Each structure stands twice: as C-alpha cells, then as structure tokens.
Amino acid sequence: MKSISAFFCLLFFLFAANTAFAKVIEANIYPNGAVLTEQINAIIAPDSNRRTLLIYVPAQIQESSLNVTVPDATVLSLSTRRLMDFEQDPRRDELKKRLDQAQDALAVTNDAIQTLEARQAYWADPCADTADAAKMQQIDAAMQRNLTDILARVRELKRSKKEQEDRVAALAGAYEKAGATMVVMAALDRSISEDQVQAQCTYHTPQAFWRARYRFDARPQTSNVAMELSAEIVQDTGFTWDNATISLITLNPSGAILPPAVRPWIVRTIQSGPAGPVASAPRAMANAEAFMRDDSAMVMKTAGASVAPMAPQQESRGVYAVWNIGALSAASGTPVSVRLMEKELSGEFYDIVRPRLAGTAFLMAHVVFPSDQQMIGGQAAFFIDGAFAGESFFDPLNTAEPAERQSGAAATPKDAGNKTEYHLFFGPDRLVTCRYIELARTNDQSGILSKMQSKIWRWRVEVANKRAVPIRLRIEEAAPQLQDERIKLALKAQPEPRRTENNLYIWDAELKSKDMFTVNCEVVISAPEDINLNSTR
C-alpha cells in the first residue's frame, strides 16, 4: 500500500511540475503523430517596440505545421531558431528546477546513509581495551542500543532513497523527452501593453500517437462474436496533459502528397550476358511497410490518467474518421486506454481443415460489420468463450487469403453493399482432428502410340468431431492451376468438391458430435510426353 501511494505521489509531483509554462488544451492524434494546441505564456521580445512575442515550443516539431494566434492582434510573420544550451529555457525551467531539487535531496539522503554506516562500523567494533567486566557490559549495552537505532534509520533512509531515485529517474526522463527548445518570434500588427500574453500555438509533433487495440470473443453457442475496439493513446512529450480535449483521427498525415508517377511500359529483347543486380520495388515497399508497422504488443496502463465518462463518438469525414474522446488527462510516458466501441457481430462458425498443413481444424467465424464505421489496423486479442486463444495483427483492409498468414488469427474483408464481411480465425480447435493419408503418387505412360504422360495423386482425408456438439466443417485443398492448354485435368472425388475463384477445392459438411467425415480424392494430370511437367505439390 505504501509503494502504491508513493507512485501516485510521484505522478502528482510530475503533474505539478509540468503545468507552469504551457498547457496542451487540444490534441488531434493520428496513428503516427499529433497536432497539439498549446496555451502558452508568451513574452514580449526586448527592443521590439512591444510588437514581437517570444514563444517557446519543442524543437522537434514539424515547422511547416506551426501556427500562432494572439488575442486582439494579427500575427504578420513567424521566425524560428533553436535555443543554445547556455540560454535560459522557460519551457523546461520548471522541470530542470524540480530535477535539481530531487537530485539534491537524493544526495542528502546518500550522505546521511554513509554517515550512519560509518557509525554502524564503529559500534560493530568499538575496539575496547579493558578487562573490567562491568565496563564490558556497559559497552555491550551501548553497542546493542546504538546499532539497533542506526540499523533502523539506515533501513528507513534506504526506502526513502529508492523513492527519490524513482523520482529523479522520472524527472530526468521527462526532461530528456521534452527535448531541445525552439524560440518562435511572432511579429504582430500592433504593440502589446501587457508583459505577458496568453497565445495559442498549434503544431504537429511525432511524440504523441494512438494505436487501435481489438478484442474478439467468439461465442459459437450463440453464433456471434463480441468485438471491442480500444484506443491506446501514447504521449512522450515530457509534459503532462491536464484535461485536454482529445480527438483520434484514422488518417496518417505526412504521407505522399502526389500519386506515384506512371512508369513507361517497355518491351524489348534480352541481351545475352551476365545478369546485373535488379532493384525490387515491390520488395522494397514491403520492407518499408514492415518497418513502418509497429506490431509489438504493449501492456495498456491507465495509472495516472483520467478519462471523461462520455462515450466516444465517431464522425465520418469521407476519407477518414474522427473519434471525439472529450477531456483527458495523462502523464507523459504512461499509455492511456480508452474504449471506443463495443459491438455484437452476428456470425457463422466453421471448422476449417487444411489437411496437408495441420492435423487439427481452425475455428473461423464469418461475421458482418456495418461499413459506416471506419477502422484501422491494430493488435488484436482473440478469445473463445472468454478463454484466451492468441494474438495477431488485425488489418481491416487486408485482402490476403488467410492461408497466406502465419498467425492463428486473420481477417479477410469482403464488401457486401453497405456492409463488410470478415473471416476471423480463432486458432486451433483441438477437438476436431484431421488425418491426411497419401494413397499414391505415380507417373504413368499411356502407351507408345498415344505419346502421352500422366501424373496421378490419390489421397484420403479423415476428419473426426470429438466435440459434444455438431459443427460446420469446411475442408480446403489447393486445386491444380494449369498454365498450358495442352495439359489436361481429371478429378475423381467422393464426395465431389466445389472449386472457388481462389483455386481451392472446398468440401462443406455438417458433422455431428463424435462423427467422422471422409474424403477420397484422385487427381490425374496428363500432357504430351514432350512437355516437362513441373508440379509444386
């Protein structure tokens, strides 16, 4: 209990330390940055006929986004420069003062501990040179009395030292995150009579952003999926936000403004000779996207943050959407979790079996979600009836087939009018097992006169439902893709599959509890013998 109270005292200490010079009153937060509006105590610049204000902002902001407004005056121009290390920094002065005070208090505590430890060493070995038993007893009593008192005070000081070290570390981290300062010189259209003016300054910073966090809880018995969408808001400005108005925006600014240039389509013959290195634009783009996407899981903390009780509302702006959060307070470096939306998604559940790849089925839910809600990609936790099944990155715009993903949970969106359909995977269903049996894989010559060759694959799939309830079963196998019209395909299967546009053989079945479903399949591929057949199976 004492350590918890000390933690909140530290947060209060940081709140009090960071609100002296400037206050964030509004934050429009994007997945890769934020546009902050600060209320700042601007100072009249000396020798400027009281027509220029000095405003101190973080040096790492995007200067092109900087905007300053002053009550009852028009800003004619803005000029900026970075503060030198020896110059006074009003934006971080209070932080520096608090850090120095905390470091001094820690030094005093260290000195006190060293003094007590020296006294402890003395009383532990007083070097008494006497044969008088009475004096020895007096010395022994004094040792016990003094050592007991000294050790108790040392323990108390060491506990205090730990709290002071945490305070110094927190203030040092805040001071470092606050970073260097840039002074903005705002030239006005009139002179200012006051020595200080409360100006408003808006700028884009990379030190604040938000991440989507999803929770999908599959409930096969009721044929629905409970979905929760939360926003994890992170701000590392070094300063506390106190009741700032927060909006979360799904658009990422600072991207490419112009579309990519259309490249010429050139067809030519290839000259013989050694091949040189070829740049792979798609691979480079994929690597860049992988670098930009942050899939790392972060534990959501809400200590030191207060969220207004209002329910967030999403407002569509066409190409992006805005979640209006309301007032929020958060200490720098402490992620804040805000629940944005809860929905019950109706769904159809299937046990997906891919026999050659896994010995168990994977639980999939086909759900429908209204398209009026714009969502962005984020880390997702998947549950089955409240039991944790796994984690995966959920991308609402991803169009890759689930088979291409390596995680146990994936999504495939499909537009259906004003709704979007998703395939959500919840990991292995251990009670639905699969056995793949290869019966034959042969090469066959049809005869000398026919000049034909054949390749034959025969296999059987056995799926057992060990659950206490019936299931919808779907078996998926790759169908041959013939890339030469001279190659012919013959399929014999019991039961017959259906073939999809994704070149899959699909078997659908209702499988009762403790029952088994069996598929026998034979694929024969034939071609003229002068063709060198190559199969990836």
BAFI-617860 format. One record per residue (C-alpha): residue in three letters; x, y, z. Coordinates in steps of 0.02 Angstrom, whole numbers, padded with zeros to 5 digits, always signed. Example, Ala and Ser with C-alpha at 12.3 -4.5 7.8 and 13.67 -1.06 7.14 Angstrom:
<sites>
ALA+00615-00225+00390/SER+00684-00053+00357/
</sites>
This chain:
<sites>
MET+00000+00000+00000/LYS+00143+00118+00041/SER+00226+00090-00129/ILE+00061+00123-00220/SER+00035+00287-00128/ALA+00215+00335-00166/PHE+00183+00302-00352/PHE+00032+00417-00356/CYS+00128+00548-00258/LEU+00260+00540-00394/LEU+00127+00563-00529/PHE+00056+00713-00435/PHE+00232+00781-00421/LEU+00253+00770-00610/PHE+00082+00848-00640/ALA+00129+00996-00531/ALA+00298+01011-00613/ASN+00239+01022-00793/THR+00095+01145-00794/ALA+00186+01308-00758/PHE+00232+01375-00930/ALA+00120+01297-01063/LYS-00036+01189-01064/VAL-00099+01073-01201/ILE-00283+01117-01221/GLU-00321+01016-01378/ALA-00242+00864-01462/ASN-00290+00791-01631/ILE-00200+00624-01625/TYR-00154+00519-01778/PRO-00078+00344-01785/ASN+00092+00422-01824/GLY+00088+00590-01735/ALA-00022+00726-01664/VAL-00071+00907-01692/LEU-00066+00993-01523/THR-00137+01162-01475/GLU-00049+01239-01326/GLN-00096+01390-01222/ILE+00072+01475-01191/ASN+00130+01622-01088/ALA+00213+01724-01225/ILE+00344+01853-01177/ILE+00372+02024-01255/ALA+00536+02024-01351/PRO+00656+02160-01294/ASP+00694+02303-01416/SER+00544+02260-01525/ASN+00431+02410-01487/ARG+00321+02282-01398/ARG+00269+02212-01567/THR+00357+02043-01559/LEU+00316+01896-01446/LEU+00435+01759-01393/ILE+00354+01587-01389/TYR+00448+01430-01338/VAL+00400+01264-01419/PRO+00485+01093-01439/ALA+00624+01093-01567/GLN+00571+00926-01642/ILE+00403+00987-01707/GLN+00364+01000-01893/GLU+00398+01185-01925/SER+00284+01193-02078/SER+00136+01150-01965/LEU+00170+01291-01842/ASN+00031+01418-01816/VAL+00017+01555-01684/THR-00137+01657-01637/VAL-00139+01804-01516/PRO-00296+01884-01441/ASP-00339+02054-01516/ALA-00189+02051-01634/THR-00139+01982-01802/VAL+00021+01883-01824/LEU+00111+01955-01975/SER+00259+01836-01981/LEU+00347+01696-01888/SER+00533+01663-01874/THR+00615+01524-01775/ARG+00783+01474-01705/ARG+00845+01337-01590/LEU+00894+01390-01415/MET+01078+01372-01372/ASP+01125+01264-01223/PHE+01181+01415-01119/GLU+01018+01512-01146/GLN+00875+01512-01023/ASP+00739+01389-01072/PRO+00571+01447-00998/ARG+00482+01293-01067/ARG+00592+01173-00967/ASP+00647+01285-00823/GLU+00520+01213-00701/LEU+00566+01035-00749/LYS+00751+01075-00727/LYS+00719+01156-00559/ARG+00622+01004-00497/LEU+00756+00886-00563/ASP+00894+00983-00474/GLN+00794+00983-00312/ALA+00763+00796-00324/GLN+00947+00761-00360/ASP+00999+00870-00211/ALA+00876+00779-00097/LEU+00946+00612-00156/ALA+01123+00671-00122/VAL+01074+00722+00056/THR+00998+00550+00085/ASN+01156+00465+00019/ASP+01263+00571+00136/ALA+01153+00525+00284/ILE+01165+00339+00241/GLN+01355+00348+00227/THR+01366+00437+00397/LEU+01256+00306+00481/GLU+01352+00164+00400/ALA+01514+00238+00468/ARG+01438+00245+00643/GLN+01375+00068+00619/ALA+01551+00009+00578/TYR+01618+00096+00735/TRP+01490+00020+00853/ALA+01509-00150+00773/ASP+01693-00148+00829/PRO+01720-00017+00968/CYS+01900-00080+01000/ALA+01875-00079+01190/ASP+02038-00122+01281/THR+01983-00165+01459/ALA+01971-00316+01573/ASP+01836-00237+01681/ALA+01679-00344+01662/ALA+01564-00201+01715/LYS+01635-00086+01581/MET+01621-00225+01452/GLN+01437-00245+01495/GLN+01410-00058+01476/ILE+01497-00059+01307/ASP+01393-00210+01252/ALA+01230-00123+01303/ALA+01284+00036+01213/MET+01327-00065+01056/GLN+01158-00150+01055/ARG+01063+00013+01086/ASN+01158+00114+00957/LEU+01166-00021+00822/THR+00979-00054+00836/ASP+00941+00131+00814/ILE+01068+00152+00673/LEU+01008-00001+00575/ALA+00826+00054+00588/ARG+00870+00228+00523/VAL+00975+00154+00381/ARG+00829+00044+00326/GLU+00712+00193+00328/LEU+00834+00301+00229/LYS+00862+00163+00100/ARG+00674+00151+00071/SER+00669+00340+00051/LYS+00820+00330-00065/LYS+00727+00210-00181/GLU+00580+00328-00193/GLN+00696+00475-00225/GLU+00790+00378-00360/ASP+00624+00340-00446/ARG+00580+00524-00437/VAL+00748+00577-00510/ALA+00733+00447-00648/ALA+00555+00504-00691/LEU+00604+00687-00696/ALA+00763+00652-00794/GLY+00661+00550-00919/ALA+00532+00689-00934/TYR+00669+00819-00958/GLU+00750+00714-01093/LYS+00585+00682-01184/ALA+00544+00868-01178/GLY+00699+00889-01285/ALA+00779+01045-01350/THR+00678+01205-01367/MET+00645+01318-01515/VAL+00602+01500-01491/VAL+00468+01571-01607/MET+00469+01758-01640/ALA+00293+01814-01687/ALA+00284+01987-01764/LEU+00117+02074-01730/ASP+00019+02212-01815/ARG+00009+02314-01655/SER+00103+02343-01495/ILE+00059+02246-01338/SER+00040+02335-01171/GLU+00047+02178-01063/ASP+00213+02099-01016/GLN+00142+01925-01044/VAL+00011+01867-01168/GLN-00079+01701-01172/ALA-00053+01649-01352/GLN-00110+01488-01435/CYS+00015+01386-01533/THR-00029+01238-01645/TYR+00099+01116-01715/HIS+00124+00937-01771/THR+00234+00826-01662/PRO+00288+00644-01680/GLN+00290+00624-01490/ALA+00108+00576-01474/PHE+00006+00445-01568/TRP-00129+00315-01546/ARG-00145+00130-01583/ALA-00301+00026-01610/ARG-00323-00124-01494/TYR-00453-00256-01535/ARG-00532-00395-01434/PHE-00634-00528-01522/ASP-00726-00655-01414/ALA-00802-00799-01514/ARG-00963-00871-01444/PRO-01008-01018-01556/GLN-01158-01069-01449/THR-01247-00903-01484/SER-01174-00879-01660/ASN-01097-00709-01625/VAL-00930-00625-01593/ALA-00912-00491-01460/MET-00797-00356-01527/GLU-00715-00219-01426/LEU-00611-00080-01502/SER-00499+00022-01387/ALA-00376+00160-01420/GLU-00207+00159-01337/ILE-00151+00340-01327/VAL+00036+00370-01303/GLN+00114+00539-01273/ASP+00300+00559-01239/THR+00312+00748-01238/GLY+00388+00754-01064/PHE+00243+00863-01004/THR+00076+00817-00928/TRP-00088+00842-01019/ASP-00218+00907-00897/ASN-00398+00895-00961/ALA-00351+00916-01143/THR-00487+00894-01274/ILE-00440+00737-01371/SER-00488+00681-01547/LEU-00423+00522-01628/ILE-00405+00527-01817/THR-00389+00374-01928/LEU-00289+00465-02063/ASN-00099+00466-02062/PRO-00030+00638-02109/SER+00141+00673-02182/GLY+00120+00540-02315/ALA+00150+00559-02501/ILE+00053+00708-02570/LEU+00073+00664-02753/PRO+00023+00495-02827/PRO+00167+00387-02889/ALA+00224+00429-03066/VAL+00164+00314-03205/ARG+00313+00215-03267/PRO+00338+00181-03453/TRP+00300+00003-03514/ILE+00449-00054-03616/VAL+00455-00220-03709/ARG+00624-00274-03778/THR+00731-00423-03808/ILE+00852-00482-03675/GLN+01034-00473-03725/SER+01139-00624-03679/GLY+01269-00599-03545/PRO+01284-00598-03356/ALA+01134-00526-03266/GLY+01164-00373-03159/PRO+01077-00330-02996/VAL+00895-00281-03014/ALA+00808-00172-02886/SER+00646-00248-02824/ALA+00523-00106-02796/PRO+00384-00217-02725/ARG+00504-00297-02603/ALA+00574-00128-02551/MET+00398-00065-02525/ALA+00352-00219-02423/ASN+00508-00195-02316/ALA+00465-00012-02289/GLU+00287-00057-02239/ALA+00352-00189-02118/PHE+00470-00058-02044/MET+00332+00070-02025/ARG+00207-00050-01945/ASP+00226-00075-01760/ASP+00160-00247-01715/SER+00239-00256-01546/ALA+00119-00290-01404/MET+00115-00160-01264/VAL+00029-00181-01095/MET-00106-00049-01077/LYS-00089+00055-00920/THR-00211+00181-00851/ALA-00123+00232-00690/GLY-00105+00420-00678/ALA-00234+00454-00813/SER-00414+00507-00800/VAL-00539+00487-00941/ALA-00703+00580-00955/PRO-00856+00470-00935/MET-00931+00522-01102/ALA-00947+00385-01235/PRO-00831+00418-01384/GLN-00920+00456-01547/GLN-00852+00426-01721/GLU-00881+00561-01852/SER-00850+00517-02034/ARG-00755+00642-02141/GLY-00760+00544-02303/VAL-00580+00485-02325/TYR-00552+00473-02137/ALA-00647+00469-01973/VAL-00631+00557-01806/TRP-00664+00487-01632/ASN-00711+00629-01514/ILE-00648+00573-01343/GLY-00680+00729-01239/ALA-00570+00787-01095/LEU-00424+00676-01043/SER-00275+00693-00926/ALA-00118+00589-00947/ALA+00059+00593-00883/SER+00200+00584-01010/GLY+00258+00407-01047/THR+00103+00323-00973/PRO-00010+00244-01107/VAL-00195+00277-01084/SER-00326+00152-01142/VAL-00495+00221-01199/ARG-00635+00105-01254/LEU-00707+00167-01418/MET-00836+00040-01470/GLU-00923-00122-01421/LYS-01023-00225-01545/GLU-01105-00394-01556/LEU-01066-00463-01728/SER-01179-00599-01794/GLY-01078-00740-01868/GLU-01074-00914-01942/PHE-00942-01027-01868/TYR-00841-01154-01967/ASP-00704-01276-01925/ILE-00578-01250-02065/VAL-00468-01400-02109/ARG-00315-01389-02221/PRO-00264-01572-02215/ARG-00087-01569-02282/LEU-00036-01424-02170/ALA-00108-01460-01997/GLY-00180-01605-01900/THR-00317-01502-01818/ALA-00455-01388-01876/PHE-00453-01199-01852/LEU-00608-01110-01787/MET-00667-00973-01905/ALA-00810-00850-01889/HIS-00889-00769-02041/VAL-00954-00602-01973/VAL-01038-00449-02048/PHE-00991-00274-01994/PRO-01077-00111-02047/SER-00969-00009-02165/ASP-01018+00157-02084/GLN-00881+00130-01954/GLN-00703+00162-02013/MET-00572+00054-01928/ILE-00383+00048-01938/GLY-00263-00095-01912/GLY-00206-00141-01738/GLN-00153-00281-01623/ALA-00296-00398-01581/ALA-00326-00524-01443/PHE-00436-00674-01487/PHE-00543-00769-01361/ILE-00661-00918-01369/ASP-00800-00904-01240/GLY-00687-00793-01135/ALA-00534-00908-01146/PHE-00380-00829-01224/ALA-00340-00908-01394/GLY-00198-00799-01462/GLU-00143-00632-01533/SER-00123-00567-01709/PHE-00118-00405-01806/PHE-00292-00365-01871/ASP-00297-00263-02030/PRO-00474-00218-02084/LEU-00413-00176-02260/ASN-00310-00333-02288/THR-00362-00435-02439/ALA-00237-00578-02420/GLU-00303-00754-02407/PRO-00300-00819-02228/ALA-00195-00966-02288/GLU-00053-00846-02325/ARG-00043-00786-02145/GLN+00067-00868-02016/SER-00032-00820-01860/GLY-00180-00913-01789/ALA-00298-00766-01816/ALA-00331-00672-01977/ALA-00461-00569-02066/THR-00518-00563-02246/PRO-00635-00418-02284/LYS-00764-00426-02423/ASP-00877-00282-02469/ALA-01061-00325-02475/GLY-01162-00169-02509/ASN-01158-00058-02355/LYS-01082-00198-02251/THR-00912-00280-02240/GLU-00888-00466-02215/TYR-00739-00533-02118/HIS-00666-00705-02092/LEU-00596-00707-01915/PHE-00486-00851-01860/PHE-00476-00902-01677/GLY-00339-01031-01681/PRO-00339-01223-01674/ASP-00494-01320-01623/ARG-00406-01466-01535/LEU-00566-01569-01527/VAL-00583-01576-01716/THR-00441-01682-01783/CYS-00384-01717-01959/ARG-00288-01860-02036/TYR-00212-01845-02210/ILE-00169-02012-02294/GLU-00073-02012-02458/LEU-00125-02167-02557/ALA-00024-02148-02717/ARG+00087-02030-02813/THR+00140-02104-02980/ASN+00198-02065-03155/ASP+00112-02162-03294/GLN+00141-02183-03481/SER-00021-02209-03577/GLY+00061-02302-03720/ILE+00186-02285-03861/LEU+00058-02230-03989/SER-00030-02101-03883/LYS+00131-02010-03840/MET+00050-01952-03678/GLN+00111-01945-03499/SER+00011-01939-03338/LYS+00040-01894-03157/ILE-00080-01967-03028/TRP-00113-01913-02847/ARG-00229-02011-02733/TRP-00264-01966-02552/ARG-00393-01981-02415/VAL-00442-01857-02279/GLU-00524-01910-02117/VAL-00597-01776-02002/ALA-00664-01826-01830/ASN-00777-01715-01725/LYS-00737-01752-01542/ARG-00840-01607-01478/ALA-01005-01631-01388/VAL-01100-01526-01517/PRO-01117-01530-01707/ILE-01001-01420-01811/ARG-00997-01342-01984/LEU-00847-01417-02071/ARG-00750-01345-02217/ILE-00604-01437-02297/GLU-00490-01335-02410/GLU-00364-01408-02532/ALA-00265-01323-02669/ALA-00334-01356-02843/PRO-00211-01378-02987/GLN-00184-01221-03091/LEU-00148-01271-03271/GLN-00041-01144-03361/ASP-00032-01232-03528/GLU-00185-01277-03633/ARG-00105-01443-03682/ILE-00112-01501-03500/LYS-00275-01589-03454/LEU-00351-01621-03282/ALA-00465-01761-03223/LEU-00538-01761-03047/LYS-00623-01905-02958/ALA-00682-01867-02782/GLN-00808-01937-02660/PRO-00894-01826-02614/GLU-00873-01700-02754/PRO-00794-01532-02705/ARG-00833-01360-02769/ARG-00695-01255-02844/THR-00677-01072-02796/GLU-00605-00922-02887/ASN-00455-00936-02770/ASN-00411-01106-02847/LEU-00466-01206-02696/TYR-00562-01367-02683/ILE-00694-01345-02547/TRP-00793-01478-02456/ASP-00933-01416-02340/ALA-01020-01531-02219/GLU-01123-01534-02059/LEU-01031-01653-01943/LYS-01122-01724-01793/SER-01042-01749-01623/LYS-00922-01898-01616/ASP-00944-01923-01804/MET-00815-01935-01944/PHE-00811-01858-02118/THR-00706-01941-02254/VAL-00650-01877-02424/ASN-00569-01987-02557/CYS-00488-01893-02698/GLU-00393-01934-02858/VAL-00314-01805-02974/VAL-00244-01857-03143/ILE-00145-01732-03247/SER-00100-01782-03424/ALA+00004-01696-03558/PRO+00104-01736-03714/GLU+00263-01827-03670/ASP+00373-01689-03743/ILE+00315-01571-03605/ASN+00419-01565-03448/LEU+00284-01564-03314/ASN+00327-01473-03153/SER+00212-01486-03003/THR+00229-01390-02839/ARG+00130-01522-02743/
</sites>
